[in-house]
C-alpha cells in the first residue's frame, strides 16, 4: 500500500498569518536587501504646510491596522485552526483504518486484500485532495477579501488626497526618506474604519468542515 505517504501528506499546513507568501526569485540567486524607508519628524518650529503635493501611505499597515484587516486576520486564524484540526482528525482516522487493514492481511485472500488496499488508497487520495482544496479556498478567500478592501479604500484615499491638495500618493515602502507629516496612513485608517467598518460579508467565506469521511 502507498497510503502511508498519502496520509502523511494529508496534514496540510494552514497559513493563518495572511495570504500566501511570495516566492523568491526563480533563478535561486541572492536578492540584495531592500533599503528601509525612513521618516523624519518635521522641525517643531516649522510653519504648517497648506498643501503637500506628495503623500505617502503604508499599504500593509493600512490593511493590518484597519478594522477590516483585523477582522480578516481573526477569521483566518480561527478558520485555520478548525481546518488544521479537521485535517489531523482525518489523518488519525485513516491511519487507524490502514493499521486495521494491515492486521487483517494474513487472514485475507491476496486478491481480496489487494482490492481493499486499492480502495483505501483511492479514498485516502481523495480526502487529501479535498482537504488541500479547503486550504486553497481559504487562502483564495483571504486574497479576495484583501483586494476588496483596497478597492473600497481607493476612493476614500483619493478624497483625502484632494482635501490635502496633493497630486499623488506613494507607497511609503518605496520612499527612502520622507517627512512623517506627509504620511496619511493613520488618518486614512480612521476614515476607512468610520466609512467601511470591518467589511463583514463583503466576500463570503465558505470552508466546508466535518466532512464525516
C-alpha positions as CSV (number, residue, x, y, z in Angstrom):
1,X,0.0,0.0,0.0
2,X,1.1,3.6,-0.7
3,X,-1.5,5.0,1.6
4,X,1.0,5.8,4.4
5,X,2.7,8.5,2.3
6,X,-0.6,9.9,1.2
7,X,-1.8,10.1,4.8
8,X,1.4,11.9,5.8
9,X,0.6,14.5,3.1
10,X,-2.9,14.9,4.4
11,X,-1.9,17.1,7.4
12,X,-1.7,20.3,5.4
13,X,-0.3,23.5,6.8
14,X,-2.8,26.3,7.0
15,X,-1.0,29.6,6.8
16,X,-3.2,31.8,9.1
17,X,-0.9,34.8,9.1
18,X,-2.3,36.1,5.8
19,X,-2.5,35.3,2.2
20,X,0.2,33.1,0.5
21,X,3.7,34.4,0.8
22,X,5.6,35.5,-2.3
23,X,8.2,33.1,-3.5
24,X,11.8,34.1,-4.0
25,X,13.5,34.6,-7.4
26,X,13.1,31.7,-9.7
27,X,16.8,31.6,-10.5
28,X,17.6,30.9,-6.9
29,X,20.0,33.8,-6.8
30,X,20.6,36.1,-3.8
31,X,18.5,39.2,-3.8
32,X,20.0,42.4,-2.3
33,X,18.2,43.6,0.8
34,X,15.8,46.5,0.1
35,X,16.7,49.8,1.7
36,X,14.2,50.5,4.5
37,X,12.1,53.6,4.3
38,X,12.6,56.3,7.0
39,X,10.5,59.2,8.1
40,X,12.0,62.4,9.6
41,X,9.9,64.4,12.1
42,X,9.3,68.0,10.9
43,X,11.0,70.7,13.0
44,X,8.9,71.8,15.8
45,X,9.2,75.5,14.8
46,X,8.4,74.9,11.1
47,X,5.4,76.6,9.6
48,X,2.4,74.4,8.7
49,X,2.3,73.4,5.1
50,X,-1.0,74.4,3.5
51,X,-0.8,71.9,0.7
52,X,1.6,68.9,0.3
53,X,1.9,67.8,-3.3
54,X,3.0,64.3,-2.4
55,X,1.6,62.0,0.3
56,X,2.6,58.5,1.4
57,X,0.7,55.5,2.8
58,X,1.9,52.2,4.1
59,X,-0.3,49.7,2.2
60,X,0.5,46.8,4.5
61,X,-0.1,48.9,7.7
62,X,-3.3,50.3,6.1
63,X,-4.8,46.9,5.9
64,X,-3.4,45.3,9.1
65,X,-4.4,48.3,11.3
66,X,-7.9,48.7,9.9
67,X,-11.0,47.1,11.4
68,X,-11.4,45.3,8.1
69,X,-7.9,43.8,8.2
70,X,-8.1,42.8,11.8
71,X,-11.4,41.0,11.1
72,X,-9.8,39.2,8.2
73,X,-6.8,38.1,10.3
74,X,-9.1,36.9,13.0
75,X,-11.2,34.8,10.6
76,X,-8.0,33.4,9.1
77,X,-6.7,32.3,12.4
78,X,-9.9,30.9,13.7
79,X,-10.8,29.0,10.5
80,X,-7.2,27.9,10.0
81,X,-7.3,26.2,13.4
82,X,-10.5,24.5,12.5
83,X,-9.2,23.3,9.2
84,X,-5.9,22.0,10.8
85,X,-7.9,20.2,13.5
86,X,-10.1,18.5,10.9
87,X,-7.0,17.5,8.9
88,X,-5.5,16.0,12.0
89,X,-8.7,14.1,12.7
90,X,-8.9,12.6,9.3
91,X,-5.2,11.7,9.3
92,X,-5.7,9.9,12.6
93,X,-8.8,8.1,11.3
94,X,-7.1,6.9,8.1
95,X,-4.0,5.8,10.0
96,X,-6.2,3.6,12.2
97,X,-8.0,2.2,9.2
98,X,-4.7,1.4,7.5
99,X,-3.4,-0.3,10.6
100,X,-6.6,-2.4,10.8
101,X,-6.3,-3.4,7.2
102,X,-2.7,-4.4,7.6
103,X,-3.6,-6.6,10.6
104,X,-6.3,-8.4,8.5
105,X,-3.9,-9.2,5.7
106,X,-2.8,-12.6,7.0
107,X,-6.5,-13.7,7.1
108,X,-7.5,-12.3,3.6
109,X,-7.2,-13.8,0.2
110,X,-4.4,-11.9,-1.7
111,X,-6.8,-10.7,-4.4
112,X,-9.3,-9.5,-1.7
113,X,-6.6,-7.7,0.2
114,X,-5.4,-6.0,-2.9
115,X,-8.9,-4.9,-3.7
116,X,-9.4,-3.4,-0.2
117,X,-5.9,-1.8,-0.2
118,X,-6.5,-0.1,-3.6
119,X,-9.9,1.1,-2.4
120,X,-8.4,2.5,0.7
121,X,-5.6,4.2,-1.2
122,X,-8.1,5.8,-3.6
123,X,-10.1,7.1,-0.7
124,X,-7.1,8.5,1.2
125,X,-6.0,10.2,-2.0
126,X,-9.5,11.7,-2.5
127,X,-9.5,13.0,1.1
128,X,-6.1,14.5,0.7
129,X,-7.2,16.4,-2.4
130,X,-10.4,17.6,-0.7
131,X,-8.5,19.0,2.2
132,X,-5.9,20.6,0.0
133,X,-8.8,22.3,-1.8
134,X,-10.2,23.6,1.5
135,X,-6.8,25.2,2.3
136,X,-6.6,26.7,-1.2
137,X,-10.2,28.1,-0.8
138,X,-9.3,29.7,2.5
139,X,-6.2,31.4,1.1
140,X,-8.2,32.4,-2.0
141,X,-10.8,34.0,0.2
142,X,-8.2,35.9,2.1
143,X,-6.7,37.3,-1.2
144,X,-10.2,38.3,-2.5
145,X,-11.1,39.9,0.8
146,X,-7.9,41.9,0.8
147,X,-8.4,43.0,-2.8
148,X,-12.0,44.1,-1.9
149,X,-10.6,46.2,0.9
150,X,-8.2,48.1,-1.4
151,X,-10.9,48.6,-4.0
152,X,-13.2,50.1,-1.3
153,X,-10.3,52.2,0.2
154,X,-9.2,53.8,-3.1
155,X,-12.0,56.3,-3.4
156,X,-11.5,57.5,0.2
157,X,-7.8,57.7,-0.4
158,X,-8.5,59.9,-3.4
159,X,-10.8,62.1,-1.4
160,X,-8.1,62.7,1.3
161,X,-5.5,63.4,-1.4
162,X,-7.7,66.1,-2.9
163,X,-8.6,67.6,0.5
164,X,-4.8,68.0,1.2
165,X,-4.1,69.4,-2.1
166,X,-1.8,66.6,-3.1
167,X,-1.2,65.3,-6.6
168,X,-0.1,61.8,-5.8
169,X,0.0,59.2,-3.0
170,X,3.1,57.0,-3.0
171,X,3.7,53.6,-1.2
172,X,5.7,54.6,1.8
173,X,7.9,51.4,1.3
174,X,9.2,52.8,-2.0
175,X,10.3,56.1,-0.5
176,X,13.8,56.2,1.0
177,X,13.4,59.3,3.2
178,X,10.4,61.5,3.9
179,X,8.9,63.8,6.5
180,X,6.4,62.0,8.7
181,X,4.0,64.9,8.1
182,X,3.2,63.5,4.6
183,X,2.3,60.0,5.7
184,X,-1.5,59.7,5.8
185,X,-1.7,56.0,6.9
186,X,-3.2,56.6,10.4
187,X,-5.7,59.3,9.2
188,X,-6.8,57.1,6.4
189,X,-7.3,54.1,8.7
190,X,-9.5,56.2,10.9
191,X,-11.6,57.2,7.9
192,X,-11.8,53.7,6.5
193,X,-13.0,52.4,9.8
194,X,-15.7,55.1,10.0
195,X,-16.9,54.6,6.4
196,X,-16.3,50.9,5.7
197,X,-16.4,49.2,9.1
198,X,-14.9,45.8,9.2
199,X,-16.2,44.7,5.8
200,X,-18.0,41.7,7.2
201,X,-19.8,39.8,4.5
202,X,-18.3,41.7,1.6
203,X,-16.6,38.5,0.4
204,X,-18.5,35.4,1.8
205,X,-16.4,32.6,3.3
206,X,-17.5,29.1,2.8
207,X,-15.0,26.5,4.0
208,X,-16.6,23.0,4.5
209,X,-15.8,21.3,7.8
210,X,-16.5,17.9,9.3
211,X,-16.9,16.0,6.1
212,X,-17.6,12.8,8.0
213,X,-15.3,10.8,5.8
